[in-house]
Every structure is written in C-alpha cells, then in structure tokens.
C-alpha cells in the first residue's frame, strides 16, 4: 500500500452526530434516544421530558372529553405565515375548538424521511413548540418513525388532541334551526394561495400570508358570554363552500349566503382569478363558520371582532328549511347559484 493512501475505518455503529436523519434514528437504539432528547425534549420540554413513556395520563375535570386526530402532509414545508409544524398544532387545536372544547394536550407523531436535514427538523419542532405555548396546550407524548430516502417527502406529522367541553355545551349540525344566522370569522382563501404561491414559485401583488392561527379563544369567549352556538366548523380543505355543504347534508337544512358580505382580500381575489380558482373553495387554516340564533348574531360578531384572528367577522347568511338545493349563493349581481361540492380538490397538499 502506498504511503499517500489513507484508510477510512468502517464501523457498523452509526455516528452519534448527524446533520441529516438516518434510518437508525427510527430504530429504537442510541440514535433514536439522542433524537428524542436533543430535538423533541429540548423543544417541547415538560411534561414530555419527565415521562418519556408511550402514553400520558391526566385527571379529567368536570365536563365532556373531546378527542381529535389529524395528519399533515403540506408541501412546501415552509410558507408565508407558517410551516408544517405550526400548522399541525393550529389544526388540532381548532378541531377541538369546533367541538366547543378547551384544548389541553396534544400528541405528535413524526414520519421522517432519511436524509432530512436536522436543521430543518429542529426548525419545525421549535415552531410546533412556540405554537403550542402560544395556544396554551402541552405536547405530552409522541412517536417517531424513519422511512427510506425517497419515500417520505421530508416529513409528515400526525397530531392528536384532547380537550374538555364545558357542561351543557352541545355543538353540531343537528342543533341548527331555521332562521339561524351564519357567521364567518374573517377573510377567505389566503392560506391556500400563500401555500400555492411558494409551491409553484408564483409572485402576486401584495403580501399574501397564510391565516393559520388558533381559534379556541374566540370560541371560549363566545361561550363565556352565553352565546348559544348551534354549530361550528373550521374552513380547511374545500373552504367555506365545502364546509357549508357538509353541514347542510348533516342538518337537513338549506343554507343561503350572500356573496356581498363575504370578504376576500383583493390580492387573494386577483390571484384566484389568474389561477382559475374560486376563493369560496380555497382552504383556510384560521377561519371558521358559526351558526347562532339570529338574536345573538350582532353580539357574537362584536365578541369575535375583539380577536385579531376574527377582526373581519361578518354575517353572511341564514339557515332555512330544506329546499331544492342544500347551499345557495346570492351573487354580487343579485342572481342565485348553487354552491355544490367539487368532484376533486383544487389545491392538494395544503394541510
């Protein structure tokens, strides 16, 4: 062997310092423990760091438990106004809020792709930790799996959440009665357009930022004020139009809304026109629709508008007895059209 040749020692054990995710990070051994300790525990802190168990237990106060789970596969991972980490927390918190629950605890399951940069993972986990702290919830248990390079698209996140619904609160489509006011908490379409703009490398006039945000404090204030909430729904995939169709189907009502009372930012409207999208079907991650008695509508709007996330809340329509179509839209021209469910999805991979 020549003197200028170097020998690289081969070792079957993985190095402990890695800048990318390795398959061994999901193998249950030393690297996995290091990942849990140095990434997840470092960001999420207590109570996760004191348990490190497969589950978490807490006593339940008076009320009804609410439980939800969701998975997040958004692409790109980072977008104006958020990222897959904050989105996972907001989405789960909001699902609980739509039940009238106070969100308390979340779990976080990570499907990581081999080769994902540790810097990227840390950035996402730190974002989740900030979002959880701001929402007043704890990430108390979790799981990590690693898949082969090319089979995971970077990172997928599954979250589950538990909350408590106050005594006497019962929210759902079956509670809607004819004459109920339909309230929308703000402008529509910014999340879907923000994600699409980064994904496709598009540039639109103005600063279009995702509306991703927690909604539970708005709901809590409505309930605390004695507003009789009959139904709530966050306007995620399929937007307002799809949410109303689902509610109409479950309630047996016809829902009528007025396009002139629905707010869409000019920049979002312009982007949708260029892309051939209808903003009523574009996803949101920080907006919801509420059904309340007509007598409570103005008071409910005042409460909603006290929150930045619902500053542009408006009364957009009312519920009525079932007619020929489940959801009817009165256009700005004064004509009427049916808002039906889309046969496909306008914008995949947005949550």
C-alpha positions as a Markdown table, in Angstrom:
| # | Residue | x | y | z |
|---|---|---|---|---|
| 1 | Unk | 0.0 | 0.0 | 0.0 |
| 2 | Unk | 1.4 | 3.4 | -0.9 |
| 3 | Unk | 2.2 | 5.9 | 1.8 |
| 4 | Unk | -0.1 | 8.6 | 0.4 |
| 5 | Unk | -3.2 | 6.4 | 0.7 |
| 6 | Unk | -5.4 | 6.9 | 3.7 |
| 7 | Unk | -7.5 | 4.3 | 5.5 |
| 8 | Unk | -11.1 | 5.2 | 6.4 |
| 9 | Unk | -12.2 | 2.9 | 9.3 |
| 10 | Unk | -15.6 | 1.3 | 8.7 |
| 11 | Unk | -17.8 | 0.9 | 11.7 |
| 12 | Unk | -21.2 | -0.8 | 11.8 |
| 13 | Unk | -22.4 | 1.6 | 14.5 |
| 14 | Unk | -23.8 | 4.9 | 13.3 |
| 15 | Unk | -22.0 | 8.1 | 14.3 |
| 16 | Unk | -23.8 | 10.0 | 17.1 |
| 17 | Unk | -23.6 | 13.4 | 15.4 |
| 18 | Unk | -25.6 | 13.6 | 12.2 |
| 19 | Unk | -26.7 | 16.5 | 10.2 |
| 20 | Unk | -29.4 | 14.6 | 8.4 |
| 21 | Unk | -32.0 | 12.0 | 9.6 |
| 22 | Unk | -30.7 | 8.4 | 9.3 |
| 23 | Unk | -32.7 | 5.2 | 9.3 |
| 24 | Unk | -31.2 | 4.4 | 12.6 |
| 25 | Unk | -33.0 | 7.4 | 14.1 |
| 26 | Unk | -36.2 | 5.3 | 13.9 |
| 27 | Unk | -34.6 | 2.1 | 15.1 |
| 28 | Unk | -35.2 | 2.4 | 18.9 |
| 29 | Unk | -31.5 | 2.5 | 19.7 |
| 30 | Unk | -29.0 | 5.1 | 20.8 |
| 31 | Unk | -29.5 | 7.4 | 17.8 |
| 32 | Unk | -33.3 | 7.4 | 18.4 |
| 33 | Unk | -32.9 | 8.3 | 22.0 |
| 34 | Unk | -30.5 | 11.0 | 21.1 |
| 35 | Unk | -33.0 | 12.4 | 18.6 |
| 36 | Unk | -35.8 | 12.4 | 21.2 |
| 37 | Unk | -33.6 | 14.0 | 23.8 |
| 38 | Unk | -31.8 | 16.6 | 21.6 |
| 39 | Unk | -34.7 | 17.6 | 19.3 |
| 40 | Unk | -38.1 | 16.9 | 20.8 |
| 41 | Unk | -37.5 | 17.1 | 24.5 |
| 42 | Unk | -35.3 | 20.2 | 24.0 |
| 43 | Unk | -38.1 | 22.0 | 22.2 |
| 44 | Unk | -41.2 | 20.6 | 23.9 |
| 45 | Unk | -39.8 | 20.3 | 27.4 |
| 46 | Unk | -42.0 | 19.3 | 30.4 |
| 47 | Unk | -44.1 | 17.3 | 30.8 |
| 48 | Unk | -42.7 | 15.1 | 27.9 |
| 49 | Unk | -39.2 | 15.2 | 29.3 |
| 50 | Unk | -40.3 | 13.8 | 32.7 |
| 51 | Unk | -42.3 | 10.9 | 31.3 |
| 52 | Unk | -40.7 | 9.6 | 28.1 |
| 53 | Unk | -43.4 | 6.9 | 28.1 |
| 54 | Unk | -45.6 | 5.5 | 25.4 |
| 55 | Unk | -48.6 | 7.4 | 26.8 |
| 56 | Unk | -49.6 | 10.2 | 29.1 |
| 57 | Unk | -52.2 | 10.3 | 31.8 |
| 58 | Unk | -54.1 | 13.2 | 33.4 |
| 59 | Unk | -57.1 | 13.6 | 35.6 |
| 60 | Unk | -60.2 | 15.0 | 33.9 |
| 61 | Unk | -62.1 | 17.9 | 35.3 |
| 62 | Unk | -65.8 | 18.4 | 35.1 |
| 63 | Unk | -67.2 | 18.3 | 31.5 |
| 64 | Unk | -67.1 | 16.1 | 28.4 |
| 65 | Unk | -63.9 | 14.9 | 26.8 |
| 66 | Unk | -63.2 | 15.9 | 23.2 |
| 67 | Unk | -60.7 | 13.9 | 21.1 |
| 68 | Unk | -59.4 | 14.5 | 17.6 |
| 69 | Unk | -56.6 | 13.4 | 15.3 |
| 70 | Unk | -55.2 | 14.7 | 12.0 |
| 71 | Unk | -52.2 | 14.3 | 9.7 |
| 72 | Unk | -50.3 | 17.0 | 7.9 |
| 73 | Unk | -48.6 | 16.5 | 4.6 |
| 74 | Unk | -48.3 | 20.1 | 3.4 |
| 75 | Unk | -45.8 | 20.9 | 0.6 |
| 76 | Unk | -43.8 | 23.1 | 0.8 |
| 77 | Unk | -42.9 | 22.6 | 4.5 |
| 78 | Unk | -42.5 | 26.4 | 5.0 |
| 79 | Unk | -44.8 | 29.0 | 3.6 |
| 80 | Unk | -45.6 | 32.7 | 4.2 |
| 81 | Unk | -47.2 | 32.9 | 7.7 |
| 82 | Unk | -46.4 | 29.4 | 8.9 |
| 83 | Unk | -45.0 | 25.9 | 8.4 |
| 84 | Unk | -46.0 | 22.3 | 8.7 |
| 85 | Unk | -45.2 | 22.4 | 12.5 |
| 86 | Unk | -47.3 | 25.4 | 13.5 |
| 87 | Unk | -50.0 | 24.2 | 11.1 |
| 88 | Unk | -50.2 | 20.8 | 12.9 |
| 89 | Unk | -50.7 | 22.5 | 16.2 |
| 90 | Unk | -53.2 | 25.1 | 15.0 |
| 91 | Unk | -55.2 | 22.5 | 13.0 |
| 92 | Unk | -55.6 | 20.1 | 16.0 |
| 93 | Unk | -56.4 | 22.9 | 18.4 |
| 94 | Unk | -59.0 | 24.2 | 16.0 |
| 95 | Unk | -60.6 | 20.8 | 15.6 |
| 96 | Unk | -61.1 | 20.7 | 19.3 |
| 97 | Unk | -62.4 | 24.3 | 19.4 |
| 98 | Unk | -65.0 | 23.4 | 16.8 |
| 99 | Unk | -66.5 | 21.0 | 19.4 |
| 100 | Unk | -66.6 | 23.8 | 21.9 |
| 101 | Unk | -63.7 | 22.3 | 23.8 |
| 102 | Unk | -60.8 | 23.9 | 25.6 |
| 103 | Unk | -57.7 | 22.2 | 24.1 |
| 104 | Unk | -55.4 | 20.8 | 26.7 |
| 105 | Unk | -53.0 | 18.1 | 25.4 |
| 106 | Unk | -51.6 | 17.1 | 22.1 |
| 107 | Unk | -49.6 | 14.1 | 20.8 |
| 108 | Unk | -47.1 | 14.4 | 17.9 |
| 109 | Unk | -46.2 | 11.6 | 15.6 |
| 110 | Unk | -43.4 | 12.2 | 13.1 |
| 111 | Unk | -42.7 | 10.2 | 9.9 |
| 112 | Unk | -39.3 | 11.4 | 8.8 |
| 113 | Unk | -37.5 | 10.7 | 5.5 |
| 114 | Unk | -33.9 | 9.5 | 5.6 |
| 115 | Unk | -31.7 | 12.4 | 4.6 |
| 116 | Unk | -34.0 | 15.2 | 6.1 |
| 117 | Unk | -31.7 | 17.9 | 7.4 |
| 118 | Unk | -31.6 | 18.0 | 11.2 |
| 119 | Unk | -31.6 | 21.8 | 10.9 |
| 120 | Unk | -35.0 | 21.6 | 9.1 |
| 121 | Unk | -36.4 | 19.2 | 11.6 |
| 122 | Unk | -35.3 | 21.4 | 14.5 |
| 123 | Unk | -36.8 | 24.4 | 12.9 |
| 124 | Unk | -40.2 | 22.6 | 12.5 |
| 125 | Unk | -40.1 | 21.2 | 16.0 |
| 126 | Unk | -39.3 | 24.6 | 17.5 |
| 127 | Unk | -42.2 | 26.1 | 15.5 |
| 128 | Unk | -44.5 | 23.5 | 17.0 |
| 129 | Unk | -43.3 | 24.3 | 20.5 |
| 130 | Unk | -43.9 | 28.0 | 20.0 |
| 131 | Unk | -47.4 | 27.4 | 18.5 |
| 132 | Unk | -48.3 | 25.1 | 21.4 |
| 133 | Unk | -47.1 | 27.6 | 24.0 |
| 134 | Unk | -49.0 | 30.4 | 22.4 |
| 135 | Unk | -52.1 | 28.3 | 22.3 |
| 136 | Unk | -51.7 | 27.2 | 25.9 |
| 137 | Unk | -51.5 | 23.5 | 25.2 |
| 138 | Unk | -48.9 | 20.9 | 26.0 |
| 139 | Unk | -47.4 | 18.3 | 23.7 |
| 140 | Unk | -47.3 | 15.4 | 26.1 |
| 141 | Unk | -46.5 | 12.3 | 24.1 |
| 142 | Unk | -45.3 | 11.3 | 20.6 |
| 143 | Unk | -43.7 | 8.8 | 18.2 |
| 144 | Unk | -41.0 | 8.9 | 15.6 |
| 145 | Unk | -40.5 | 6.7 | 12.5 |
| 146 | Unk | -38.0 | 7.0 | 9.7 |
| 147 | Unk | -38.6 | 5.8 | 6.2 |
| 148 | Unk | -36.2 | 5.2 | 3.3 |
| 149 | Unk | -35.0 | 8.2 | 1.3 |
| 150 | Unk | -37.4 | 9.0 | -1.5 |
| 151 | Unk | -40.4 | 7.5 | 0.3 |
| 152 | Unk | -41.4 | 10.2 | 2.8 |
| 153 | Unk | -41.3 | 13.7 | 1.2 |
| 154 | Unk | -39.2 | 15.1 | 4.0 |
| 155 | Unk | -41.6 | 14.9 | 6.9 |
| 156 | Unk | -45.2 | 14.0 | 7.7 |
| 157 | Unk | -46.8 | 14.9 | 11.1 |
| 158 | Unk | -49.7 | 13.3 | 12.8 |
| 159 | Unk | -51.2 | 15.0 | 15.8 |
| 160 | Unk | -54.0 | 14.0 | 18.2 |
| 161 | Unk | -55.6 | 16.3 | 20.7 |
| 162 | Unk | -57.7 | 16.1 | 23.9 |
| 163 | Unk | -59.8 | 18.8 | 25.3 |
| 164 | Unk | -62.7 | 19.3 | 27.7 |
| 165 | Unk | -66.2 | 20.6 | 26.6 |
| 166 | Unk | -67.9 | 22.7 | 29.4 |
| 167 | Unk | -71.0 | 21.2 | 30.9 |
| 168 | Unk | -74.2 | 21.9 | 29.0 |
| 169 | Unk | -72.4 | 22.8 | 25.7 |
| 170 | Unk | -73.7 | 20.8 | 22.7 |
| 171 | Unk | -72.5 | 21.8 | 19.3 |
| 172 | Unk | -73.2 | 20.1 | 16.0 |
| 173 | Unk | -75.2 | 20.3 | 12.7 |
| 174 | Unk | -78.2 | 18.7 | 14.3 |
| 175 | Unk | -78.6 | 21.7 | 16.6 |
| 176 | Unk | -79.2 | 24.1 | 13.7 |
| 177 | Unk | -82.7 | 25.5 | 13.4 |
| 178 | Unk | -84.4 | 27.6 | 10.6 |
| 179 | Unk | -83.5 | 31.2 | 11.0 |
| 180 | Unk | -80.1 | 30.7 | 12.5 |
| 181 | Unk | -77.5 | 33.3 | 11.4 |
| 182 | Unk | -74.4 | 32.1 | 9.6 |
| 183 | Unk | -71.3 | 34.0 | 10.7 |
| 184 | Unk | -67.8 | 33.7 | 9.1 |
| 185 | Unk | -64.9 | 34.8 | 11.2 |
| 186 | Unk | -62.8 | 36.6 | 8.5 |
| 187 | Unk | -61.5 | 36.9 | 5.0 |
| 188 | Unk | -61.1 | 33.7 | 2.9 |
| 189 | Unk | -58.6 | 32.0 | 0.8 |
| 190 | Unk | -55.2 | 33.4 | 2.0 |
| 191 | Unk | -53.8 | 30.1 | 3.3 |
| 192 | Unk | -54.3 | 28.2 | 0.1 |
| 193 | Unk | -53.0 | 30.9 | -2.1 |
| 194 | Unk | -50.0 | 31.5 | 0.2 |
| 195 | Unk | -49.0 | 27.8 | 0.0 |
| 196 | Unk | -49.6 | 27.6 | -3.8 |
| 197 | Unk | -47.5 | 30.7 | -4.4 |
| 198 | Unk | -44.4 | 29.2 | -2.8 |
| 199 | Unk | -45.0 | 25.7 | -4.2 |
| 200 | Unk | -45.3 | 27.0 | -7.8 |
| 201 | Unk | -42.8 | 29.9 | -7.5 |
| 202 | Unk | -45.5 | 32.4 | -8.2 |
| 203 | Unk | -45.4 | 36.1 | -7.3 |
| 204 | Unk | -48.6 | 38.0 | -6.7 |
| 205 | Unk | -49.2 | 41.7 | -5.9 |
| 206 | Unk | -49.3 | 42.4 | -2.2 |
| 207 | Unk | -48.2 | 40.3 | 0.7 |
| 208 | Unk | -50.4 | 37.1 | 0.8 |
| 209 | Unk | -49.8 | 35.3 | 4.1 |
| 210 | Unk | -51.5 | 32.2 | 5.5 |
| 211 | Unk | -54.2 | 32.8 | 8.0 |
| 212 | Unk | -53.0 | 29.8 | 10.1 |
| 213 | Unk | -53.9 | 30.5 | 13.7 |
| 214 | Unk | -55.6 | 29.0 | 16.8 |
| 215 | Unk | -59.3 | 29.7 | 17.2 |
| 216 | Unk | -60.2 | 28.3 | 20.6 |
| 217 | Unk | -60.0 | 31.6 | 22.5 |
| 218 | Unk | -62.6 | 33.2 | 20.2 |
| 219 | Unk | -65.0 | 30.2 | 20.8 |
| 220 | Unk | -64.3 | 30.3 | 24.5 |
| 221 | Unk | -65.3 | 33.9 | 24.7 |
| 222 | Unk | -68.5 | 33.3 | 22.8 |
| 223 | Unk | -69.4 | 30.5 | 25.2 |
| 224 | Unk | -68.5 | 32.6 | 28.3 |
| 225 | Unk | -70.7 | 35.4 | 27.1 |
| 226 | Unk | -73.7 | 33.0 | 26.9 |
| 227 | Unk | -73.9 | 32.9 | 23.1 |
| 228 | Unk | -76.0 | 29.9 | 22.1 |
| 229 | Unk | -73.7 | 28.3 | 19.5 |
| 230 | Unk | -75.5 | 25.7 | 17.5 |
| 231 | Unk | -72.7 | 24.6 | 15.1 |
| 232 | Unk | -69.1 | 25.4 | 14.3 |
| 233 | Unk | -66.8 | 24.3 | 11.5 |
| 234 | Unk | -63.3 | 25.4 | 10.6 |
| 235 | Unk | -62.9 | 26.1 | 6.9 |
| 236 | Unk | -59.9 | 24.0 | 5.9 |
| 237 | Unk | -59.9 | 21.7 | 2.8 |
| 238 | Unk | -62.6 | 22.7 | 0.4 |
| 239 | Unk | -63.1 | 26.1 | 2.1 |
| 240 | Unk | -66.4 | 27.7 | 3.0 |
| 241 | Unk | -68.4 | 26.1 | 0.2 |
| 242 | Unk | -67.5 | 22.5 | 1.1 |
| 243 | Unk | -68.0 | 23.1 | 4.9 |
| 244 | Unk | -71.5 | 24.5 | 4.3 |
| 245 | Unk | -72.4 | 21.6 | 2.0 |
| 246 | Unk | -71.3 | 19.1 | 4.7 |
| 247 | Unk | -73.3 | 21.0 | 7.4 |
| 248 | Unk | -76.4 | 21.2 | 5.1 |
| 249 | Unk | -76.2 | 17.5 | 4.5 |
| 250 | Unk | -75.9 | 16.7 | 8.2 |
| 251 | Unk | -78.6 | 19.2 | 9.3 |
| 252 | Unk | -81.2 | 18.7 | 6.6 |
| 253 | Unk | -81.3 | 22.5 | 6.0 |
| 254 | Unk | -80.8 | 24.8 | 3.1 |
| 255 | Unk | -78.2 | 27.3 | 3.8 |
| 256 | Unk | -78.3 | 30.7 | 2.0 |
| 257 | Unk | -75.4 | 33.1 | 1.9 |
| 258 | Unk | -74.8 | 36.5 | 0.3 |
| 259 | Unk | -71.6 | 36.9 | -1.7 |
| 260 | Unk | -71.6 | 40.7 | -1.0 |
| 261 | Unk | -71.0 | 40.0 | 2.8 |
| 262 | Unk | -68.1 | 37.6 | 2.3 |
| 263 | Unk | -64.7 | 39.2 | 2.5 |
| 264 | Unk | -61.8 | 38.2 | 0.2 |
| 265 | Unk | -58.6 | 40.2 | 0.1 |
| 266 | Unk | -58.1 | 42.0 | -3.2 |
| 267 | Unk | -54.7 | 40.3 | -3.6 |
| 268 | Unk | -56.3 | 36.8 | -3.0 |
| 269 | Unk | -59.2 | 37.6 | -5.3 |
| 270 | Unk | -56.8 | 38.6 | -8.1 |
| 271 | Unk | -54.6 | 35.5 | -7.6 |
| 272 | Unk | -57.6 | 33.3 | -7.7 |
| 273 | Unk | -58.8 | 34.9 | -10.9 |
| 274 | Unk | -55.4 | 34.4 | -12.5 |
| 275 | Unk | -55.3 | 30.7 | -11.4 |
| 276 | Unk | -58.9 | 29.9 | -12.2 |
| 277 | Unk | -59.8 | 29.3 | -8.5 |
| 278 | Unk | -63.0 | 30.1 | -6.6 |
| 279 | Unk | -62.0 | 31.6 | -3.2 |
| 280 | Unk | -65.1 | 30.0 | -1.6 |
| 281 | Unk | -63.5 | 26.6 | -2.2 |
| 282 | Unk | -59.9 | 27.6 | -1.2 |
| 283 | Unk | -58.6 | 26.3 | 2.1 |
| 284 | Unk | -58.2 | 28.4 | 5.2 |
| 285 | Unk | -56.4 | 27.4 | 8.5 |
| 286 | Unk | -57.6 | 30.2 | 10.8 |
| 287 | Unk | -61.2 | 30.8 | 9.8 |
| 288 | Unk | -64.5 | 29.2 | 10.9 |
| 289 | Unk | -68.2 | 29.4 | 10.3 |
| 290 | Unk | -70.6 | 29.6 | 13.3 |
| 291 | Unk | -74.4 | 29.1 | 13.5 |
| 292 | Unk | -76.1 | 31.1 | 16.2 |
| 293 | Unk | -79.7 | 32.3 | 16.8 |
| 294 | Unk | -80.4 | 35.5 | 14.8 |
| 295 | Unk | -81.0 | 37.4 | 18.1 |
| 296 | Unk | -77.4 | 36.6 | 19.2 |
| 297 | Unk | -75.7 | 37.4 | 15.9 |
| 298 | Unk | -74.7 | 41.1 | 16.5 |
| 299 | Unk | -73.4 | 40.4 | 20.0 |
| 300 | Unk | -71.5 | 37.3 | 18.7 |
| 301 | Unk | -69.9 | 39.4 | 16.0 |
| 302 | Unk | -68.8 | 42.1 | 18.5 |
| 303 | Unk | -67.1 | 39.4 | 20.6 |
| 304 | Unk | -65.5 | 37.8 | 17.6 |
| 305 | Unk | -64.1 | 41.1 | 16.3 |
| 306 | Unk | -62.3 | 41.7 | 19.6 |
| 307 | Unk | -59.8 | 39.0 | 18.5 |
| 308 | Unk | -57.3 | 39.7 | 15.8 |
| 309 | Unk | -57.9 | 36.4 | 14.1 |
| 310 | Unk | -61.6 | 37.3 | 13.7 |
| 311 | Unk | -61.4 | 41.1 | 13.2 |
| 312 | Unk | -63.3 | 40.9 | 9.9 |
| 313 | Unk | -66.1 | 38.6 | 11.1 |
| 314 | Unk | -69.4 | 39.1 | 9.2 |
| 315 | Unk | -72.9 | 37.8 | 9.0 |
| 316 | Unk | -73.1 | 36.1 | 5.6 |
| 317 | Unk | -76.5 | 34.2 | 5.5 |
| 318 | Unk | -79.0 | 32.1 | 7.3 |
| 319 | Unk | -80.3 | 28.6 | 7.6 |
| 320 | Unk | -83.7 | 27.7 | 6.3 |
| 321 | Unk | -85.9 | 24.6 | 5.8 |
| 322 | Unk | -84.7 | 22.2 | 3.1 |
| 323 | Unk | -85.4 | 23.4 | -0.4 |
| 324 | Unk | -84.3 | 22.2 | -3.8 |
| 325 | Unk | -80.6 | 22.8 | -3.1 |
| 326 | Unk | -78.5 | 22.5 | 0.1 |
| 327 | Unk | -76.4 | 25.7 | -0.4 |
| 328 | Unk | -77.5 | 28.7 | -2.3 |
| 329 | Unk | -75.3 | 31.8 | -3.1 |
| 330 | Unk | -76.7 | 35.2 | -3.9 |
| 331 | Unk | -74.1 | 36.7 | -6.2 |
| 332 | Unk | -73.0 | 40.4 | -6.3 |
| 333 | Unk | -75.2 | 40.7 | -9.4 |
| 334 | Unk | -78.3 | 39.7 | -7.4 |
| 335 | Unk | -78.6 | 36.3 | -9.1 |
| 336 | Unk | -78.5 | 33.0 | -7.4 |
| 337 | Unk | -76.3 | 29.9 | -8.0 |
| 338 | Unk | -75.9 | 26.6 | -6.3 |
| 339 | Unk | -72.7 | 26.0 | -4.3 |
| 340 | Unk | -72.1 | 22.3 | -4.8 |
| 341 | Unk | -69.3 | 20.1 | -3.6 |
| 342 | Unk | -66.3 | 19.9 | -6.0 |
| 343 | Unk | -65.7 | 16.5 | -7.6 |
| 344 | Unk | -62.0 | 16.8 | -6.9 |
| 345 | Unk | -59.6 | 19.1 | -4.9 |
| 346 | Unk | -58.5 | 22.5 | -6.2 |
| 347 | Unk | -55.3 | 22.6 | -4.1 |
| 348 | Unk | -53.9 | 19.3 | -2.8 |
| 349 | Unk | -51.2 | 19.1 | -0.1 |
| 350 | Unk | -52.1 | 22.4 | 1.6 |
| 351 | Unk | -52.6 | 20.9 | 5.1 |
